[in-house]
Amino acid sequence: MKASEIRKMSASELDTKLHDLKDELFKLRFQQAINQLDNPMRINAVKKDIARIKTVQRDIELHGAES
């Protein structure tokens, strides 16, 4: 997911997407613990998407919706 796509989302969409990504990360870590993870690079991708969403949320919090 790109930052430009994230910036177009509303605050409620960002919250739901963040929740979904955290759930996915939990499941991926669980699969890794029991050695059933197919693509270990997906963990890094999900963590980066979470960071992107949190960055956009913080930017909105500091500067409002105009940024």
Secondary structure, DSSP 8 states (H G I E B T S, - for coil): --HHHHHTS-HHHHHHHHHHHHHHHHHHHHHHHTT--S-THHHHHHHHHHHHHHHHHHHHHHH-TT-
